[in-house]
Amino acid sequence: MIYYLSEGRHMALIRTFERKYMDRNSVHDEISASYTVFDRDGRRFIQIDSYGRDERQIPGKKSQTIQLDRDGAHALYKILKGEFQFQD
């Protein structure tokens, strides 16, 4: 499911994750992010927004947005718990 913002940008609702193995990986530059939680039609969502580097043409402009519902959040939680050995 994809939602559209008024500015024509896309937001993605992520409900599942598929592991992918890559030949080469790199660590990306650190950026800032924010999150918000909201309810819609009886469902709770978390939205994570990332912002570009300060060197961008428009510093602080929202770069990417993803949304997780309960299923997506639970899937990500299981991945993080397993990969980082988080304890409940």
C-alpha positions as CSV (number, residue, x, y, z in Angstrom):
1,M,0.0,0.0,0.0
2,I,1.4,3.4,-0.9
3,Y,0.1,6.7,0.3
4,Y,0.6,10.0,-1.5
5,L,1.5,13.3,0.1
6,S,0.1,16.5,-1.2
7,E,3.5,17.4,-2.6
8,G,3.5,14.4,-4.9
9,R,6.1,12.4,-2.8
10,H,5.4,8.8,-2.0
11,M,5.3,7.2,1.5
12,A,5.6,3.5,1.8
13,L,3.7,1.4,4.3
14,I,6.0,-1.6,5.2
15,R,4.3,-4.7,6.5
16,T,6.9,-7.4,5.8
17,F,10.6,-7.6,5.3
18,E,12.6,-10.0,3.2
19,R,16.3,-10.7,4.0
20,K,18.6,-9.9,1.2
21,Y,22.3,-10.9,1.0
22,M,24.5,-8.4,-0.7
23,D,28.1,-8.9,-2.1
24,R,29.2,-5.4,-0.9
25,N,27.9,-3.3,1.9
26,S,29.0,0.2,3.1
27,V,28.2,2.3,6.1
28,H,26.2,5.4,5.1
29,D,26.6,9.0,6.4
30,E,24.7,9.8,9.6
31,I,21.6,11.9,9.2
32,S,18.8,13.0,11.5
33,A,15.4,11.3,11.7
34,S,12.1,11.9,13.5
35,Y,9.1,9.7,14.2
36,T,5.5,10.2,14.9
37,V,2.7,7.8,16.0
38,F,-0.9,8.2,14.9
39,D,-4.1,6.2,14.7
40,R,-6.2,5.9,11.5
41,D,-9.3,3.7,11.0
42,G,-8.7,1.9,14.3
43,R,-5.1,1.0,13.4
44,R,-1.9,2.5,14.9
45,F,1.0,3.6,12.7
46,I,4.5,4.8,13.3
47,Q,6.0,7.1,10.7
48,I,9.8,7.6,10.4
49,D,11.0,10.6,8.5
50,S,14.7,11.0,7.5
51,Y,16.3,14.3,6.6
52,G,19.1,15.0,4.2
53,R,22.6,16.1,5.0
54,D,23.2,19.8,5.9
55,E,25.1,20.2,2.6
56,R,21.9,19.6,0.5
57,Q,20.4,22.4,-1.6
58,I,17.5,22.6,0.9
59,P,19.0,21.7,4.3
60,G,16.5,20.0,6.7
61,K,14.2,18.9,3.9
62,K,12.5,15.6,4.5
63,S,14.2,13.0,2.4
64,Q,12.4,9.7,3.0
65,T,9.3,8.6,4.9
66,I,8.3,5.0,5.8
67,Q,5.3,3.9,7.8
68,L,4.9,0.7,9.9
69,D,1.6,-0.7,11.1
70,R,1.5,-3.3,13.8
71,D,2.5,-6.2,11.5
72,G,5.4,-4.2,10.0
73,A,6.6,-3.0,13.5
74,H,6.5,-6.6,14.8
75,A,8.4,-7.9,11.8
76,L,11.1,-5.2,12.3
77,Y,11.2,-5.9,16.1
78,K,11.9,-9.6,15.5
79,I,14.7,-8.7,13.1
80,L,16.3,-6.2,15.5
81,K,15.9,-8.5,18.5
82,G,17.6,-11.4,16.6
83,E,20.4,-9.4,15.0
84,F,21.3,-7.3,18.0
85,Q,20.4,-9.9,20.7
86,F,18.0,-7.5,22.5
87,Q,16.5,-9.0,25.6
88,D,12.9,-8.5,26.6
